Amino acid sequence: MINLFEKKIKEYEPLKDAILIEGLPGIGHVGRIAAEHLISEFNGEKVMEIYCNDFPPQVNVNSDGSVEFMNNEIYLIKEPIPMIVISGNTQSLSPAGQYEVSKRLIELGIEYGATKTYTLGGLGVGQIPNQDLKVYVASTSSEIAEQHKEYGVEFREDNGSILGAAGLMLMFSKLNDIEATCLMAETIGYVVDPKAATNVLNVLSKALNFEMDFTKLEQRAAEVEKLLEKVQLTQEEAEMPEDNDDLSYFG
């Protein structure tokens, strides 16, 4: 049986016509980085922590010796627009847990005033791209998806699936008569990707008509880019044929 424990941090009146934004860990940690940037830039206030017996059975140890519990967190933002941001350091391990937690996150979002949902994530491309990373959209209706094309997003030609909370929260939003959209930024997938998070937030801010500062994310992205350049150089060197001055003769 999946059990959830909710710890209310602060009493808070529901926001009016708020946007529910999910940014939990996934490919490239794109959604989580984006959510944390929103919380940091707009002084999000934590109102709830959610624990579940389907989260990994562990605690994370910090560099200062303290521990971090596995949970999801809900933050409220009043300005520039009302937002309910879901962040955290984990997702559920089992399909049953994913369903239970995603369903509850939508219920809590509605209780805090959500009238629209956005889920944020990464789409792994598996290699360092030679061109600009794209952002893809998927929505609970083709009309909503089409509306986002003016913000520079594309549709996935290969169809595919959206796993975890980013996908299931679309379903539970629709079942509660709330329109929902997933924004997925291309990412190589095997490193934390602030650049992809910047790309997805750039689309989100245009779609919701608010401005934000990307300086911190761009600085982090530059650091990751330097790391990837080193990785790529190492790979290229490894692929180069070795010079061999010794000639072998057979006869």
Secondary structure, DSSP 8 states (H G I E B T S, - for coil): ---EEEEE-S-----SSEEEEE--S-GGGHHHHHHHHHHHHTT-EEEEEEEETTS-S-EEE-TTS-EEE--EEEEEE-SSS-EEEEEES---SSHHHHHHHHHHHHHHHHHTTEEEEEEEEEEE-SS--SS---EEEEESSHHHHHHGGGGT-B--TT-----THHHHHHHHHHHTT-EEEEEEEEE-SSS--HHHHHHHHHHHHHHHT-----HHHHHHHHHHHHHHHHHHHHHHHHHS-----------
